Amino acid sequence: MVIKVINMVLVGSNPMPCYVQAAYLMNQYRSDCQELPVPNEQVFIHTVATQNFMSRICEMLQNKYGSNGTLLSTINLESEAEGKAEQENIRGKITNWLNDKMEKESIDRVIVILNNTGGTKVMTTYATIALREWCRENPAQLIECYLDDATKKLNCVRSISGGNEAANSKYDVYPKEKNLGYFVHLSVAEIGYLHGYKECVNKNGALFVRPMGEAPADDGKQADFEDALKLIAKKILNDDEFRDLYLKLFARLSYLPNFKDRAGKICTSDFQYDTSNVKKPQILQLFDQEQDGRWFHYANGFTACSPSYGGCWINLFQKMGPLSKKQRNQDKISECMSMYTNDWFEHYVYMAVRDAVEEEQERCGGDMPEVELVWSLEVKRDSKDKGFELDIVMSVGFELKVISLTIDDNSLMAKHKFFEAVFRGEILGGTHSQVIAVNWAENREALKKELSSFSGEQYHHVEIWGKDEVKDYDKLKNLVRELLRSECPNDCGEDSL
């Protein structure tokens, strides 16, 4: 008796559930293969408008899983008819394909699995009706599957036992114990490619902290830099006087002409101030008031951090020097200024996310969805595309999480940045993506109120963290851990939160 298992996937404008379900079914080592069998053939039903999504899904499945005995086929609906004509077109294309398959391969019985998550409403409605009718009239069983966004599981209804047997509907959820993120992992670049973005790369290679998953440097240089950075962050986020001085000089640097050229010698790792010299230090020539110059002074020696002024920054710049890939001191100024204006906060949040992920991985013994963490991501459809940038991006299992950072206390700017993150996150990662807005200048409730128009039910994948959440490094890590726990509920226990 010849029995075939055919998985029919409806491909709309959201390719993620199409890929995830197809990839999960191709896994021959999952425990539910008897209930939800590995397909002999996967058939991707698409329109002209969604053909590119279909092609990328098939390409990625082939590259990742190779030839494991599963055939990949397609049905092009082509027609742009509407109403009853469209219904007949969909019904005819699907049933004709099945009839030809049964006849040519002398199939005695077929199990049809329908993934109706990714298709358009019209495609889903008419394809479901067509398959239900066909399975009633043939020796076939239909299993309808839908990828639940909340549980990250397949909700399946075994709706029809074919031939003359009575209908026997049965509801099941797969996988039984864990969610699909444990079994299907996509890197950030793969998620981008699935949605049509061929280039997803790190724009700024100058990540001075330890990358996630890598062992600490033996010489301790990265650890020294991280300690200096945590001190800077603690001062800015908790010390009002320090923060006010920082923001004052931040504003002045924004309007100072030729600052990078004029300060090239000053903010380098080997420059030392001689405060006994009656001649003013060179940096004072850049400002009108001496207190601005004192911001970059050492206090009590070359390693101390002044509680009120910028010894912390000189200390940080000094720790950056050995980690920089720049050879000339004058070339290092751009890195120092980027660190001063924006990168310190990005590095700080990156460290917290990295530490939280690694601690969870250790606590769970690796029994959690695979995680990739990328900093300063540049995304382009191709080499000619202008593209866009995202601050910190993480893939957890198959889902994308975009962490959007802003240090601006201007609510209009915060709204603009967050709206951009929501928009960019969805076009890169689809509707399954999640956006976390982080702002150290405002509290969480104020941010929620300001951003309420973007964080309603239509954007249920939204988290907002304010200054009270980020000023404590351990509290920030716990927020990340809670985020990870939402991806793996009931696993590894809940005691350590």
C-alpha positions as CSV (number, residue, x, y, z in Angstrom):
1,M,0.0,0.0,0.0
2,V,1.5,3.3,-1.1
3,I,0.9,6.1,1.4
4,K,2.2,9.7,0.8
5,V,2.5,12.6,3.2
6,I,2.1,16.0,1.5
7,N,2.6,19.3,3.3
8,M,0.8,22.2,1.5
9,V,2.0,25.6,2.5
10,L,0.1,28.8,1.6
11,V,2.7,31.6,0.9
12,G,1.5,35.2,1.4
13,S,3.5,38.3,2.4
14,N,4.6,36.8,5.7
15,P,7.1,34.0,4.9
16,M,8.2,33.3,8.5
17,P,5.4,30.9,9.6
18,C,5.7,29.2,6.2
19,Y,9.4,28.5,6.7
20,V,9.2,27.5,10.4
21,Q,6.4,25.0,9.9
22,A,8.1,23.4,6.9
23,A,11.5,23.3,8.6
24,Y,10.0,21.7,11.7
25,L,8.3,19.0,9.7
26,M,11.6,18.1,7.9
27,N,13.1,17.3,11.3
28,Q,13.2,13.4,11.3
29,Y,14.3,13.2,14.9
30,R,11.4,15.0,16.6
31,S,9.3,12.9,19.0
32,D,6.0,13.6,17.3
33,C,6.8,12.1,13.8
34,Q,4.1,9.4,14.1
35,E,1.3,11.9,14.9
36,L,2.6,14.6,12.5
37,P,4.6,12.7,9.9
38,V,7.6,13.9,8.0
39,P,6.4,14.9,4.5
40,N,7.4,13.1,1.4
41,E,6.8,16.4,-0.4
42,Q,6.4,20.0,0.5
43,V,4.2,22.0,-1.9
44,F,4.4,25.8,-1.7
45,I,1.2,27.5,-3.1
46,H,1.9,31.1,-4.1
47,T,0.8,33.9,-6.3
48,V,2.9,36.0,-8.7
49,A,3.2,38.6,-6.0
50,T,4.6,36.1,-3.4
51,Q,6.8,34.1,-5.8
52,N,10.0,35.7,-4.4
53,F,9.1,34.7,-0.8
54,M,8.4,31.2,-2.0
55,S,11.8,31.0,-3.8
56,R,13.7,32.2,-0.7
57,I,11.9,29.7,1.5
58,C,12.7,26.8,-0.8
59,E,16.3,28.0,-1.1
60,M,16.8,28.3,2.6
61,L,15.3,24.9,3.3
62,Q,17.5,23.3,0.7
63,N,20.6,24.9,2.0
64,K,19.9,24.1,5.6
65,Y,18.4,20.6,5.4
66,G,19.7,19.4,2.1
67,S,18.2,16.3,0.5
68,N,16.6,14.4,3.4
69,G,14.1,12.7,1.1
70,T,11.6,15.5,1.0
71,L,10.7,16.9,-2.4
72,L,10.0,20.6,-2.7
73,S,7.3,21.6,-5.2
74,T,5.3,24.6,-6.1
75,I,1.8,25.6,-7.3
76,N,1.6,29.0,-9.0
77,L,-2.0,30.3,-8.7
78,E,-1.1,33.0,-11.3
79,S,-4.6,34.3,-12.0
80,E,-5.7,37.7,-10.7
81,A,-9.3,36.8,-10.9
82,E,-11.7,37.9,-8.2
83,G,-14.8,36.5,-6.5
84,K,-16.1,33.1,-7.7
85,A,-13.5,33.0,-10.5
86,E,-10.7,33.3,-8.0
87,Q,-12.3,30.5,-5.8
88,E,-12.5,28.2,-8.8
89,N,-8.9,29.0,-9.8
90,I,-7.5,28.1,-6.4
91,R,-9.7,25.1,-6.1
92,G,-8.9,23.9,-9.6
93,K,-5.1,24.3,-9.2
94,I,-4.9,22.5,-5.9
95,T,-7.3,19.6,-6.7
96,N,-5.8,19.1,-10.2
97,W,-2.3,18.9,-8.7
98,L,-3.5,16.3,-6.2
99,N,-5.4,14.2,-8.7
100,D,-2.4,14.1,-11.0
101,K,-0.1,13.1,-8.1
102,M,-2.5,10.3,-7.0
103,E,-2.7,8.9,-10.6
104,K,0.9,9.2,-11.7
105,E,2.4,7.7,-8.5
106,S,-0.4,5.2,-7.9
107,I,-0.9,6.4,-4.4
108,D,-3.4,4.4,-2.3
109,R,-3.7,6.9,0.5
110,V,-2.5,10.4,1.2
111,I,-2.1,12.5,4.3
112,V,-2.4,16.2,3.5
113,I,-1.0,18.7,6.0
114,L,-2.2,22.3,5.3
115,N,-0.3,25.2,6.8
116,N,-2.7,28.1,6.4
117,T,-0.8,30.6,8.6
118,G,1.1,32.6,6.0
119,G,-1.5,32.9,3.2
120,T,-3.8,35.7,2.4
121,K,-7.4,35.5,3.8
122,V,-8.8,34.7,0.4
123,M,-6.1,32.1,-0.3
124,T,-6.6,30.5,3.1
125,T,-10.4,30.4,2.8
126,Y,-10.6,28.9,-0.7
127,A,-7.7,26.5,-0.2
128,T,-9.2,25.1,3.0
129,I,-12.6,24.6,1.4
130,A,-11.0,22.9,-1.6
131,L,-8.9,20.5,0.5
132,R,-11.7,19.6,2.8
133,E,-13.9,18.7,-0.2
134,W,-11.2,16.8,-1.9
135,C,-10.2,14.8,1.2
136,R,-13.9,13.8,1.7
137,E,-14.0,12.4,-1.8
138,N,-10.7,10.6,-1.7
139,P,-8.7,8.2,0.5
140,A,-7.1,11.0,2.4
141,Q,-6.8,12.6,5.7
142,L,-6.4,16.3,6.2
143,I,-4.5,18.0,9.1
144,E,-4.9,21.7,9.2
145,C,-2.1,23.6,11.0
146,Y,-1.8,27.1,12.2
147,L,1.3,28.6,13.9
148,D,0.1,30.3,17.1
149,D,2.1,33.6,17.5
150,A,1.6,33.6,21.3
151,T,2.6,30.0,22.1
152,K,5.0,29.5,19.2
153,K,3.3,26.1,18.6
154,L,1.4,24.5,15.8
155,N,-2.3,24.2,16.5
156,C,-3.5,21.3,14.4
157,V,-6.9,19.9,13.7
158,R,-7.0,16.4,12.3
159,S,-10.3,17.1,10.6
160,I,-11.2,14.4,8.2
161,S,-10.6,10.7,7.8
162,G,-10.9,10.0,4.1
163,G,-12.9,7.6,2.0
164,N,-16.2,6.4,3.4
165,E,-15.0,6.7,7.0
166,A,-16.8,9.1,9.3
167,A,-15.3,12.4,10.0
168,N,-13.3,12.4,13.3
169,S,-11.9,15.8,14.3
170,K,-9.1,15.9,16.8
171,Y,-7.2,18.9,18.1
172,D,-3.5,18.7,18.9
173,V,-0.6,21.1,19.6
174,Y,2.9,20.5,18.4
175,P,5.5,20.3,19.7
176,K,4.1,18.9,22.9
177,E,6.6,20.0,25.6
178,K,8.6,22.9,24.1
179,N,7.9,25.6,21.5
180,L,9.1,25.7,17.9
181,G,12.0,28.1,18.8
182,Y,13.9,25.1,20.3
183,F,13.8,23.3,17.0
184,V,14.0,26.0,14.4
185,H,16.7,28.6,14.6
186,L,17.4,31.5,12.2
187,S,20.3,33.9,12.4
188,V,19.6,37.6,12.1
189,A,21.0,37.5,8.5
190,E,18.7,34.5,7.6
191,I,15.7,36.3,9.0
192,G,16.6,39.3,6.9
193,Y,17.1,37.3,3.8
194,L,13.8,35.5,4.2
195,H,12.1,38.9,4.1
196,G,14.1,40.1,1.1
197,Y,17.2,41.8,2.6
198,K,20.3,40.3,1.2
199,E,22.8,42.2,3.3
200,C,22.5,42.2,7.1
201,V,26.0,43.1,8.5
202,N,27.6,44.8,11.4
203,K,28.3,48.4,10.3
204,N,30.7,49.4,13.0
205,G,33.3,46.8,13.7
206,A,34.6,48.6,16.8
207,L,32.8,46.6,19.4
208,F,35.1,47.2,22.4
209,V,33.4,44.9,24.8
210,R,33.6,41.1,24.7
211,P,31.3,39.7,21.9
212,M,28.7,37.2,23.1
213,G,29.9,33.6,23.1
214,E,33.6,34.4,23.0
215,A,36.0,33.8,25.8
216,P,37.4,36.8,27.7
217,A,40.7,38.2,26.4
218,D,43.6,36.7,28.3
219,D,45.2,40.1,28.9
220,G,42.2,41.5,30.6
221,K,42.0,44.6,28.4
222,Q,38.3,44.0,27.5
223,A,37.4,43.4,31.2
224,D,39.2,46.7,32.2
225,F,37.3,48.6,29.5
226,E,34.0,47.1,30.6
227,D,34.6,48.1,34.2
228,A,35.4,51.7,33.1
229,L,32.3,51.7,31.0
230,K,30.0,50.5,33.8
231,L,31.4,53.2,36.0
232,I,30.6,55.9,33.3
233,A,27.1,54.5,32.9
234,K,26.5,54.4,36.6
235,K,27.6,58.0,37.0
236,I,25.4,59.3,34.1
237,L,22.4,57.3,35.1
238,N,22.5,57.9,38.8
239,D,24.5,61.1,39.5
240,D,22.5,64.2,38.5
241,E,25.5,66.6,38.6
242,F,27.6,64.2,36.5
243,R,24.7,63.8,34.0
244,D,24.1,67.5,33.7
245,L,27.8,68.2,32.9
246,Y,27.8,65.3,30.4
247,L,24.7,66.7,28.6
248,K,26.1,70.2,28.7
249,L,29.3,69.2,27.0
250,F,27.4,66.9,24.7
251,A,25.4,69.9,23.4
252,R,28.5,72.0,23.0
253,L,30.4,69.4,21.1
254,S,27.5,69.1,18.6
255,Y,28.1,72.8,17.6
256,L,31.8,73.1,17.9
257,P,33.4,73.5,14.4
258,N,36.3,71.2,13.5
259,F,36.3,69.6,16.9
260,K,37.5,66.2,15.7
261,D,40.5,67.7,14.0
262,R,41.4,70.1,16.8
263,A,40.9,67.5,19.5
264,G,42.7,64.6,17.7
265,K,45.7,64.7,20.0
266,I,43.8,65.1,23.3
267,C,41.4,62.2,23.4
268,T,44.0,59.4,22.7
269,S,45.2,56.7,25.0
270,D,48.8,58.0,25.3
271,F,48.1,61.7,25.9
272,Q,48.9,62.9,29.4
273,Y,48.0,66.2,31.0
274,D,50.6,68.2,32.9
275,T,48.4,70.2,35.2
276,S,51.5,71.9,36.7
277,N,52.2,73.6,33.4
278,V,51.2,77.3,33.6
279,K,50.1,77.1,30.0
280,K,46.6,75.9,29.7
281,P,46.1,72.3,28.5
282,Q,45.3,72.2,24.9
283,I,41.7,71.1,25.5
284,L,40.9,74.3,27.3
285,Q,41.4,76.2,24.0
286,L,38.3,74.5,22.7
287,F,35.9,75.9,25.3
288,D,35.0,79.2,26.8
289,Q,34.9,78.2,30.5
290,E,37.6,76.3,32.4
291,Q,35.1,73.9,33.9
292,D,34.4,72.5,30.5
293,G,38.1,71.7,30.2
294,R,38.2,70.1,33.7
295,W,35.6,67.7,32.4
296,F,38.4,65.8,30.6
297,H,41.0,66.1,33.4
298,Y,42.4,63.3,35.5
299,A,42.1,63.7,39.2
300,N,44.4,62.2,41.8
301,G,46.6,60.6,39.3
302,F,46.1,59.0,35.9
303,T,43.8,56.1,36.9
304,A,41.4,57.9,39.3
305,C,38.0,58.9,38.3
306,S,36.9,62.3,39.5
307,P,33.5,62.1,41.2
308,S,32.3,65.3,39.5
309,Y,34.2,65.7,36.3
310,G,35.6,63.8,33.4
311,G,38.4,61.7,34.8
312,C,36.1,58.8,34.2
313,W,36.1,59.6,30.5
314,I,39.8,59.9,30.2
315,N,40.1,56.6,32.0
316,L,37.6,55.0,29.5
317,F,39.5,56.5,26.5
318,Q,42.7,55.1,27.9
319,K,41.2,51.6,28.2
320,M,39.9,51.9,24.6
321,G,43.4,52.6,23.2
322,P,44.7,49.0,23.3
323,L,41.4,47.6,21.9
324,S,41.2,50.0,18.9
325,K,42.0,48.7,15.4
326,K,43.1,52.2,14.5
327,Q,46.9,52.6,14.1
328,R,47.4,56.4,14.4
329,N,46.4,58.4,17.5
330,Q,44.7,61.1,15.4
331,D,42.5,58.4,13.9
332,K,41.2,57.3,17.3
333,I,39.4,60.6,17.9
334,S,36.3,59.5,16.0
335,E,36.0,56.4,18.1
336,C,36.4,58.4,21.3
337,M,33.8,60.9,20.2
338,S,31.4,58.2,19.1
339,M,31.8,56.5,22.4
340,Y,31.2,59.8,24.2
341,T,28.0,60.7,22.3
342,N,26.2,57.4,21.6
343,D,28.2,54.2,21.7
344,W,28.7,54.1,25.5
345,F,25.0,53.5,26.0
346,E,24.8,50.9,23.1
347,H,27.9,49.1,24.6
348,Y,26.3,49.2,28.1
349,V,23.0,47.7,27.0
350,Y,24.8,45.1,24.7
351,M,26.8,44.0,27.8
352,A,23.7,43.6,29.9
353,V,21.9,41.6,27.1
354,R,25.0,39.4,26.6
355,D,25.5,38.7,30.3
356,A,21.8,37.8,30.7
357,V,21.8,35.5,27.8
358,E,25.0,33.7,28.8
359,E,23.7,33.3,32.4
360,E,20.5,31.8,31.2
361,Q,22.3,29.5,28.8
362,E,24.5,28.3,31.7
363,R,21.5,28.0,34.1
364,C,19.6,25.9,31.5
365,G,22.6,23.8,30.5
366,G,22.0,25.0,26.9
367,D,18.4,23.8,26.9
368,M,16.9,26.9,25.5
369,P,16.3,28.4,22.0
370,E,19.5,29.4,20.2
371,V,20.4,33.1,20.5
372,E,22.4,35.4,18.3
373,L,23.3,38.9,19.3
374,V,24.3,41.6,16.8
375,W,25.3,45.2,17.5
376,S,25.0,48.1,15.0
377,L,23.3,46.2,12.2
378,E,23.1,47.7,8.7
379,V,20.4,46.2,6.5
380,K,20.1,46.5,2.7
381,R,18.1,44.8,0.0
382,D,21.2,44.8,-2.2
383,S,24.5,46.6,-2.6
384,K,22.8,49.6,-4.3
385,D,20.2,50.0,-1.5
386,K,20.7,52.9,0.9
387,G,19.4,50.6,3.7
388,F,18.8,51.4,7.3
389,E,20.5,50.7,10.7
390,L,19.3,49.1,13.9
391,D,21.1,49.5,17.3
392,I,21.0,46.0,18.8
393,V,19.3,43.0,17.2
394,M,18.8,39.6,18.6
395,S,17.4,36.4,17.1
396,V,15.9,34.0,19.7
397,G,14.9,30.7,18.0
398,F,13.3,32.0,14.8
399,E,12.1,35.4,16.2
400,L,13.8,38.8,15.8
401,K,14.1,41.2,18.7
402,V,15.1,44.8,17.9
403,I,16.4,46.9,20.8
404,S,16.1,50.6,19.9
405,L,18.1,53.0,22.1
406,T,17.8,56.7,22.5
407,I,19.5,59.1,25.0
408,D,17.3,62.0,24.0
409,D,14.9,63.4,26.5
410,N,12.9,65.0,23.7
411,S,9.6,63.1,23.6
412,L,9.2,63.9,19.9
413,M,12.6,62.4,19.1
414,A,11.8,59.4,21.2
415,K,8.6,58.9,19.4
416,H,10.3,59.2,16.0
417,K,13.0,56.7,17.0
418,F,10.6,54.2,18.4
419,F,8.2,54.4,15.4
420,E,11.2,53.8,13.1
421,A,12.2,50.8,15.1
422,V,8.7,49.3,15.0
423,F,8.5,49.9,11.3
424,R,12.0,48.6,10.5
425,G,11.7,45.6,12.9
426,E,8.5,44.5,11.2
427,I,9.8,44.8,7.6
428,L,13.0,42.9,8.6
429,G,11.5,40.3,10.9
430,G,7.9,40.2,9.9
431,T,4.9,40.4,12.3
432,H,6.7,37.9,14.7
433,S,9.4,40.5,15.5
434,Q,9.5,42.3,18.8
435,V,10.7,45.8,19.6
436,I,12.2,46.9,22.9
437,A,12.4,50.7,23.2
438,V,15.1,51.8,25.7
439,N,15.5,55.5,26.8
440,W,17.6,56.5,29.8
441,A,16.3,60.0,30.0
442,E,12.6,59.3,30.9
443,N,10.8,56.9,33.2
444,R,8.9,53.9,31.9
445,E,5.4,55.1,32.6
446,A,6.0,58.5,30.9
447,L,7.4,56.6,27.9
448,K,4.4,54.3,27.8
449,K,2.1,57.3,27.7
450,E,4.1,59.0,25.0
451,L,4.3,55.9,22.9
452,S,0.8,54.5,23.6
453,S,-0.2,55.0,20.0
454,F,2.6,52.5,19.0
455,S,2.1,50.0,21.8
456,G,-1.5,49.0,21.6
457,E,-3.0,45.7,20.7
458,Q,-1.8,46.1,17.1
459,Y,1.8,46.2,18.3
460,H,1.6,43.6,21.0
461,H,5.3,42.7,20.5
462,V,6.5,45.9,22.3
463,E,8.5,46.4,25.5
464,I,9.4,49.8,26.9
465,W,12.3,50.3,29.4
466,G,13.0,53.7,30.9
467,K,15.6,55.3,33.2
468,D,14.6,53.4,36.3
469,E,15.1,50.1,34.4
470,V,18.5,50.9,32.9
471,K,20.3,52.7,35.8
472,D,20.8,49.4,37.7
473,Y,22.8,46.9,35.7
474,D,21.4,43.9,37.5
475,K,17.9,45.1,37.1
476,L,18.5,45.6,33.3
477,K,19.8,42.0,33.1
478,N,16.7,40.7,34.8
479,L,14.5,42.4,32.3
480,V,16.4,40.7,29.5
481,R,16.1,37.4,31.4
482,E,12.3,37.8,31.7
483,L,12.3,38.5,27.9
484,L,14.1,35.2,27.3
485,R,11.8,33.3,29.8
486,S,8.9,34.3,27.6
487,E,10.5,32.3,24.8
488,C,10.9,29.2,26.9
489,P,8.1,29.0,29.5
490,N,8.0,26.2,32.1
491,D,11.6,25.3,31.2
492,C,14.7,25.5,33.5
493,G,12.5,26.6,36.4
494,E,11.6,30.1,37.6
495,D,13.5,30.2,40.9
496,S,16.5,32.3,39.9
497,L,14.6,35.4,38.9
